[in-house]
Amino acid sequence: MKKILLIEDEATLRLALADRLTMEGYLVVTAPDGEEGLACVTAERPDLILCDVMMPVVDGYEVLQKVKSCEETRSIPFIFLSAKADPRHRDEGLLRGADGYVSKPVTKVDLLAAIRRHLP
C-alpha cells in the first residue's frame, strides 16, 4: 500500500481528501501545517507528498525546499495543492522543483491523475 503525506492547514479539506484517498486504497498520513509535515516526512517516509502552498509558520515552498535539499527525501514525488490557480503560480511551483501542481477546488479525477503520474 502506497503512503501519501497530506499537508493541509484547512481541517475540513484535509479530512475530506484523506478520506477520499483512503477509499482509493492509499495509506494517508496528515499534517495540519508545514512544520508538522516536515516531521512526518522524516518519521513516515511517504511515497508521495501532497502539500498546500499557503500555510502559516512554514509554507509549502519551504517544505518543498527542505524535502528536495535532503538526500534521503529528494526523490519523494511532491505535488502542490493550492488555491492559487493562476498559471504563473503553477509555473512557479514547478520551477521550484515540485513534481506536480493541482488547483483547489480539486476534483477526484484531477487529484488521482496527479497522484497516479508519480505512483505506479
Backbone torsions as a table, in degrees:
resi	resn	phi	psi	omega
1	MET	NA	128.7	180.0
2	LYS	-78.2	139.9	-178.0
3	LYS	-105.0	128.0	178.0
4	ILE	-114.0	130.5	171.6
5	LEU	-96.0	120.3	179.4
6	LEU	-107.8	115.0	179.6
7	ILE	-110.3	109.8	-174.7
8	GLU	-150.9	126.5	-176.7
9	ASP	-82.2	-18.8	178.6
10	GLU	-84.4	109.2	-171.8
11	ALA	-57.9	-44.4	-177.7
12	THR	-62.3	-45.3	179.0
13	LEU	-66.8	-41.7	179.5
14	ARG	-57.8	-46.3	-179.7
15	LEU	-67.6	-40.9	179.9
16	ALA	-64.3	-44.4	179.3
17	LEU	-67.3	-39.9	178.4
18	ALA	-61.7	-43.1	177.8
19	ASP	-62.5	-45.2	-179.2
20	ARG	-60.3	-45.4	-178.5
21	LEU	-70.1	-35.5	176.9
22	THR	-63.8	-41.5	178.3
23	MET	-64.7	-22.8	178.0
24	GLU	-86.8	0.3	175.5
25	GLY	98.3	10.8	177.7
26	TYR	-94.4	149.7	169.7
27	LEU	-88.4	122.4	-174.0
28	VAL	-115.9	127.8	173.9
29	VAL	-111.7	134.8	-177.6
30	THR	-117.8	154.8	174.4
31	ALA	-141.6	139.0	-176.7
32	PRO	-84.3	-4.8	179.8
33	ASP	-161.7	170.5	-177.1
34	GLY	-64.3	-35.5	-179.8
35	GLU	-63.1	-49.7	178.0
36	GLU	-68.2	-33.1	177.3
37	GLY	-60.6	-43.8	178.7
38	LEU	-63.3	-37.8	176.3
39	ALA	-64.0	-38.1	178.9
40	CYS	-68.5	-34.0	178.2
41	VAL	-58.4	-45.1	-179.3
42	THR	-70.0	-45.1	-175.3
43	ALA	-76.4	-36.2	-171.1
44	GLU	-100.3	-22.1	-177.2
45	ARG	47.6	65.1	-177.9
46	PRO	-68.8	161.4	175.5
47	ASP	-84.4	-20.0	179.6
48	LEU	-157.0	147.1	177.4
49	ILE	-116.8	128.8	174.8
50	LEU	-115.5	115.1	-167.9
51	CYS	-133.3	132.8	172.7
52	ASP	-65.7	155.4	177.7
53	VAL	-90.3	-53.6	-174.4
54	MET	-91.0	104.8	178.2
55	MET	-140.4	151.3	176.3
56	PRO	-71.6	161.5	177.0
57	VAL	69.3	-76.3	178.8
58	VAL	-119.6	113.1	-178.2
59	ASP	-83.1	173.5	-176.8
60	GLY	-62.3	-33.9	178.9
61	TYR	-63.6	-39.2	178.5
62	GLU	-70.1	-39.2	176.2
63	VAL	-59.1	-48.5	179.3
64	LEU	-57.2	-48.1	-178.2
65	GLN	-59.1	-43.4	-178.6
66	LYS	-70.2	-38.7	178.8
67	VAL	-65.1	-45.7	-176.1
68	LYS	-76.0	-17.7	-179.6
69	SER	-88.7	-7.8	-179.1
70	CYS	-99.8	126.7	-178.8
71	GLU	-54.4	-39.4	-175.2
72	GLU	-73.8	-20.4	-174.1
73	THR	-120.7	-7.7	-172.9
74	ARG	-62.7	-23.0	-178.9
75	SER	-86.6	-3.6	178.1
76	ILE	-71.3	122.8	177.3
77	PRO	-58.9	136.7	-174.3
78	PHE	-127.2	119.6	-179.5
79	ILE	-119.1	125.3	174.3
80	PHE	-79.2	142.6	173.8
81	LEU	-122.7	112.5	-170.5
82	SER	-142.8	149.3	172.8
83	ALA	-77.9	-11.9	177.3
84	LYS	-78.3	94.2	-172.9
85	ALA	-91.1	-10.9	-179.5
86	ASP	-60.7	136.2	-179.8
87	PRO	-55.2	-28.6	177.8
88	ARG	-63.4	-37.8	179.2
89	HIS	-69.6	-40.5	176.3
90	ARG	-59.8	-48.0	-179.8
91	ASP	-60.4	-41.1	179.1
92	GLU	-61.4	-44.2	178.9
93	GLY	-61.5	-42.4	179.9
94	LEU	-69.7	-38.5	177.9
95	LEU	-64.6	-30.6	178.7
96	ARG	-77.4	-8.2	175.1
97	GLY	117.9	1.7	177.3
98	ALA	-67.2	149.3	179.6
99	ASP	-88.4	-16.6	-179.7
100	GLY	-162.3	169.0	-177.6
101	TYR	-153.9	121.4	175.1
102	VAL	-123.2	142.5	-176.4
103	SER	-96.5	143.6	173.6
104	LYS	-84.8	146.2	-7.1
105	PRO	-71.6	137.1	-176.2
106	VAL	-99.3	137.5	176.3
107	THR	-84.2	158.8	177.3
108	LYS	-57.9	-43.2	-178.3
109	VAL	-61.5	-47.4	-179.1
110	ASP	-66.2	-40.7	179.8
111	LEU	-64.0	-48.5	-179.0
112	LEU	-66.8	-35.4	177.6
113	ALA	-63.1	-43.8	179.9
114	ALA	-63.0	-42.0	-179.4
115	ILE	-68.1	-45.6	-176.1
116	ARG	-67.7	-19.8	174.8
117	ARG	-65.8	-24.0	-174.5
118	HIS	-114.8	-16.3	177.8
119	LEU	-119.8	117.3	180.0
120	PRO	-65.4	NA	NA
